[in-house]
Amino acid sequence: MTDQPSAAPIRLDRDQAASLARLLREIEQFLGECDESVEEALAAHFGLDPTSEAYSAALCFHADRIEATLAAEDPRNGHPQGAFAQVRAQPG
């Protein structure tokens, strides 16, 4: 589905990272609520069946990682507001 992740961290502003996590959750919800015609269109386009479950799981995983990073680097734990969140891809 995607290329092998790099070991280099990705730096996002905390607000951008939180917005990205919310977007991923919203897309995950949309895929969970798809009817059969949308599911069939996604399967035809991406060549995966069941597409919505596969992408929903990937979206959930990445949103979880971003949210966990944001929680670990919470400004209330000594990190200034507006600091960058760094997420490393895990190979495998």
C-alpha positions as CSV (number, residue, x, y, z in Angstrom):
1,M,0.0,0.0,0.0
2,T,2.8,2.4,0.9
3,D,6.5,2.7,0.7
4,Q,8.8,1.5,3.5
5,P,8.8,4.2,6.2
6,S,11.9,6.2,6.8
7,A,13.5,6.2,10.2
8,A,13.7,10.1,10.2
9,P,11.2,11.8,12.4
10,I,8.5,13.9,11.0
11,R,8.1,17.3,12.8
12,L,4.6,18.9,12.9
13,D,3.4,21.8,14.9
14,R,1.3,20.4,17.8
15,D,-1.9,22.1,16.4
16,Q,-1.2,20.6,12.9
17,A,-0.6,17.1,14.4
18,A,-3.9,17.3,16.4
19,S,-5.8,18.5,13.3
20,L,-4.3,15.6,11.3
21,A,-5.3,13.1,13.9
22,R,-8.9,14.5,13.9
23,L,-9.0,14.3,10.1
24,L,-7.8,10.7,10.1
25,R,-10.5,9.9,12.7
26,E,-13.2,11.6,10.5
27,I,-12.1,9.6,7.4
28,E,-12.1,6.4,9.5
29,Q,-15.7,7.2,10.6
30,F,-16.7,7.8,7.1
31,L,-15.3,4.5,5.9
32,G,-17.1,2.7,8.8
33,E,-20.4,4.2,7.6
34,C,-20.0,3.5,3.9
35,D,-22.7,1.6,2.1
36,E,-22.0,-1.2,-0.4
37,S,-21.8,1.1,-3.4
38,V,-19.0,3.2,-1.8
39,E,-17.3,0.0,-0.7
40,E,-17.4,-1.5,-4.2
41,A,-16.1,1.8,-5.7
42,L,-13.2,1.9,-3.2
43,A,-12.4,-1.8,-3.9
44,A,-12.5,-1.3,-7.7
45,H,-10.2,1.8,-7.4
46,F,-7.7,0.5,-4.8
47,G,-7.8,-3.2,-5.7
48,L,-8.4,-4.2,-2.1
49,D,-11.4,-6.1,-0.7
50,P,-12.6,-5.2,1.8
51,T,-11.1,-1.8,1.2
52,S,-12.9,0.2,3.9
53,E,-11.7,-2.1,6.6
54,A,-8.1,-2.1,5.5
55,Y,-8.0,1.7,5.2
56,S,-10.0,2.2,8.4
57,A,-7.5,0.1,10.3
58,A,-4.5,2.0,8.8
59,L,-6.2,5.4,9.6
60,C,-6.9,4.2,13.2
61,F,-3.3,3.1,13.7
62,H,-1.8,6.4,12.5
63,A,-4.3,8.5,14.5
64,D,-3.5,6.5,17.6
65,R,0.2,7.1,17.0
66,I,-0.2,10.8,16.6
67,E,-2.5,11.1,19.6
68,A,-0.1,9.0,21.8
69,T,2.8,11.3,20.8
70,L,0.8,14.4,21.6
71,A,-0.2,13.0,24.9
72,A,3.4,12.0,25.8
73,E,4.6,15.5,24.8
74,D,1.7,17.3,26.5
75,P,2.5,21.0,27.3
76,R,1.4,20.4,30.9
77,N,4.3,18.0,31.2
78,G,6.9,20.7,30.6
79,H,6.6,21.0,26.8
80,P,5.8,24.6,25.7
81,Q,2.5,25.2,23.8
82,G,3.2,25.3,20.0
83,A,6.1,22.9,20.4
84,F,6.7,20.4,17.6
85,A,5.4,16.8,17.9
86,Q,7.8,14.2,16.4
87,V,6.5,10.9,15.2
88,R,8.8,8.2,14.0
89,A,7.6,5.5,11.6
90,Q,8.2,2.0,12.9
91,P,9.6,-0.3,10.2
92,G,7.8,-3.5,9.7
